[in-house]
Amino acid sequence: MFTTTTAIQYRLSVPNPRSHYFHVEAHFPGPFPEEFEVALPVWTPGSYLVREYARHLINLTARNGKGSLPIQEHSKSSWLIQIPTDTGELVLTYDVYAYELTVRTSYLDQNFGLAQGTTLFLYHPLWTTRPHRLTLDLPTEWSTSATLDGEHAVTFPDYDSLVDTPIQMGRRLTHYPFTVQGIPHELWVAGLGCERLPKPSFLEDLTRIIEAGGGIFGALPYSQYQFLVTITEAGGGGLEHKNSANIMVTPKLWRQAKDYRVLLSLMAHEFFHLWNVKRLRPHVLGPFDYQHEVYTTLLWALEGLTDYFAPWLLAHSQVVPVDEILAHWATQLKTLESTPGRFLTPLDRASQEAWIRHYRPDANTPNITVSYYLKGALVGLFLDLELLAATNQKIGLKEVFRELWRRYGEGGYPEPAFEDLLVEMGGAPMARVLASYVHGTDPFDESILNTVGLRLERTFSDTESEEMVSVGLNLVDRQGRLLVRQVERGGPGENAGVSPEDEVLALNGERIATEEQWKEALRHLTPGQSASLVIAHNREVIDAPLVPAEPRPDRYRLLPVEQPSPAQQKAFERWLGVPFPENRESDR
């Protein structure tokens, strides 16, 4: 039973928001060991990069009822305190600089604050399962997304729950409450434009997405859920939490109807995570080791399949036309096929290496690895269709997740459990699919699309793009200098000796200063015929012989077959839950 004498208590205040510092006072009740360790996490669950949050912590002090206690820095993110034997309570005070507005960090200015617990709250490694209580001490004119009791506090069963609950606060917060299946939901929006929803139907569309997600698993597994949206020019994506989603969007994404699918897909992605990752997860993803990297080969399933189900939910709930969903998947296939690393790194290894690759991209990253979001989502597409085909349309990916939920619920599962269940429910074809697409680097078997009456078309968007040769270079105009951003592994640019950050100066004797001039010059090249590319490499001017390759299709479309059979139409409707689309072309 929770009592104030057993809980670890924090008071979070903002004495001077303009300074961007949160002030924290933490009370740890005794009894204590002689040497007491406290630590601050180095990473945030859901974002797999060591971010060293302790670099923002200053002015750490410790005291008991008799006075100050000495503190010894133990590691980059932990401290040791010598505790007198008669100490009944240890009080720590410190400040945390918070001026990085992302979904995985804390932020504070004179108008708005975002508290992300992993960046703010010290913990004792052996006491994380104790109850934790947080009191907010905010300016009187500020509101907050936190559900507070009469003492302006909220109690959590453990440290994991505390830091898994982001909190918005500030002068300009708009609250949109709504109910789904009798359960209270909240949309909190901060930033310029928060007073207006993207569409009048936005909450209704969110409701339909929530109902579609609950339909996969049978019910909604929470008593309350929050969408926390921050409108910021920096954008930022989303981060999942057990009973909330922390989402950042640009003003354009929030306001413009043409980006509505992207916005809803982001909301649906983070919402689906409340099952896949926050409750259905390999054992290593909770309870957490906040001091070290946590490795899993399943990020393709945790993130990638969530990225597949996000547009699936939009189609199934009919909040976005199915043509837009098919166009989205076609665009993803185009992006994947422009990534050389898909032939080098399989998905399971890309998952394992997230800590050093995905969150630390450079110019060579697309050449040596693949995004477990991107390819994982496409594996979801092909895996779902293969499952349905192998089981005579009886079992799809949603049935696998439903069974995974039935077996493991919120307790976590062994690392092999997900793939084992796929093979158990789908048979030998699933073992082949996993070996080819997850543990190997084989291309997708596109013939499976025909089972639901679809075909993938690769063409050129216009005659100009058809005339454009391929040179394996990605350029960017930076302050009047045309620089090489990426060089494709094994492509003509690499063979010519071009490197990232080289400056393009001329092509076949013609001065090149803009991207438009570059594209126009490429139209006059012939595949297989050498051209003179002049570049500046580390200030040295070099004439690089460039031998362009054949042009590549730049228009990918996932289209209905011309005369779908009744079986194909029925399979399509079983798959997405909507009628088979009309046979019309949808440009992307």
Disulfide bonds with the S-S distance in Angstrom:
none
